[in-house]
Amino acid sequence: MKKAIIAIAVLLIAAGGSIAAFMSVKSKSDKETKQEESRLSDYVLFDFDANSINKVDISCADGDYTFEYAEEEWSLTEYSDSYFDTNQTAVQGIVTFMSYLQAKDSYGELTDEAKANYGLENPYVVTLSGDSKPYTLYIGKQSPTGEYYYGYTNEKENVYALPSSIISNIFVDRLTLKDKDFIPYITSEIVGLELVRDGEKIYNLELDTDTNVWSLPDRYDKLSVDQTKVGSMLALITRLTAEVMLPEDENDIKTYGFDKPIAEFTVTAIDGTKKTLLFSKYGQNADTYTYVYNQEAKQVETFYSGDLDFIEKEPVDFLMKKVECANLHATSEFEIISENLNASFTLNANEDWAKYKDNDIDLSNASVLNYFENFFNHVAYFAFEEIDVESKPELENPLFTVKFTKTNDVHTQVDFVESDNSELCYIFINGEYTGTLTSTEFINGTDSAAAAFELFCKQAGIEK
């Protein structure tokens, strides 16, 4: 019995030793875990909601800048040098990447010696402010391997290894902070476009904000602008971004040839502000790249030449290629007066009838309508061959005249007067020269108004 008791005692002693050993190991493991958690926690430099930030202050070798967020965009509000439009992506990137910044390692206390060793005596400083306390990051030099930057924060004054992949989005220069867009406006904000080429104004497009219609005033005010062509140009210039932003230099104007630009383009916004850009062909790659100088930002940028074709355009490139004098469904009467064609009609295309002399014309007949509409369009729409707004022809001895009465009792008269070139004639509307010339082929020949009239009469079974 005694031996059994002794055996049990031995087992209990052994078990107690095992428990003690286990508890000792567990205690050590818990301690190491807590130390690791503390270490990792120390590496979390910032953890905040990026949406709570509305102010970014930057102090760097390029100067001091303050950006503030209002009305859904960042704007430069304070600066030690000249003003510039803000690169929205760059500033928002600073906020976003700082909001979850974690260090990879720590190099101990921030001493004067550490500052000197890690380039933190005159650091790059970023401070973010918003709904709560400010967050400040100090960035020094890059590690020899380029894998890290050295830095510290306003709350944790140890030197940390900061990942270069993150810091490269925070440690930015003045050029990066500048807007790379060709212009800082969206399409709906633009009301004026003016091009000067070789010292001469080429076109000046203006938007009527009441009707939302673009026009070419002054010399081309009687001509209709093709709204889709202006829209295409606006879509292009509002999405253009610079390929390269060149370092600023006070000699940029002469260095890149902007003292004698090939073109000058001015964009006017609805708020009255303007952006003026100068264009220059410079260097060996002039066919591929065009240098552009943003006068307001005093910034030289390069763009692909193929994206800047609007500086080569002429007014005719924005105009409707046809002069519209009348619409079939809005016309109640029209009369043609010429040497070989004289005819007058009353009609109501909406009710499918027309009348010529004593002939009733049934426009519900698809074939008759097709020939009648073709004839009408010959005298209501004219494709112009040339623009000549400088000439001042007299309205004398017209070759061809068409008089329209619209359903709202508005009268329009179109006259065609022979020019010095016998193949072209000037177009007058209501006694005023339109600045355009059309071919005389529509008066005579196989595709003339007279030929179209003859085909219609044959199809409708009426005598001319």
Sequence and secondary structure as in RCSB ss.txt:
>XXXX:A:sequence
MKKAIIAIAVLLIAAGGSIAAFMSVKSKSDKETKQEESRLSDYVLFDFDANSINKVDISCADGDYTFEYAEEEWS
LTEYSDSYFDTNQTAVQGIVTFMSYLQAKDSYGELTDEAKANYGLENPYVVTLSGDSKPYTLYIGKQSPTGEYYY
GYTNEKENVYALPSSIISNIFVDRLTLKDKDFIPYITSEIVGLELVRDGEKIYNLELDTDTNVWSLPDRYDKLSV
DQTKVGSMLALITRLTAEVMLPEDENDIKTYGFDKPIAEFTVTAIDGTKKTLLFSKYGQNADTYTYVYNQEAKQV
ETFYSGDLDFIEKEPVDFLMKKVECANLHATSEFEIISENLNASFTLNANEDWAKYKDNDIDLSNASVLNYFENF
FNHVAYFAFEEIDVESKPELENPLFTVKFTKTNDVHTQVDFVESDNSELCYIFINGEYTGTLTSTEFINGTDSAA
AAFELFCKQAGIEK
>XXXX:A:secstr
 HHHHHHHHHHHHHHHHHHHHHHHHHHHHHHHHHHHHHHHHHHB     GGGEEEEEEEETTEEEEEEEETTEEE
EEEESS    B HHHHHHHHHHHTT B SEEEEE  HHHHHHTT SS EEEEEEESS  EEEEEEEE TTSSEEE
EEESS  EEEEEEHHHHTTTS  HHHHB  BSSS  GGGEEEEEEEETTEEEEEEEEETTTTEEE  GGGTTS B
 HHHHHHHHHHHTT B SEE    TTHHHHTTTTS SEEEEEEETTS EEEEEEE  STTTTTEEEEEETTTTEE
EEEEGGGGGGGS  GGGGB SEEE   GGGEEEEEEEESS EEEEEEEGGGTEEEETTEEEETTSHHHHHHHHHH
HHHHHEEEEEEE SS      S SEEEEEEETTS EEEEEEEE SSTTEEEEEETTEEEEEEEEGGGTSSTTSHH
HHHHHHHHHHT   
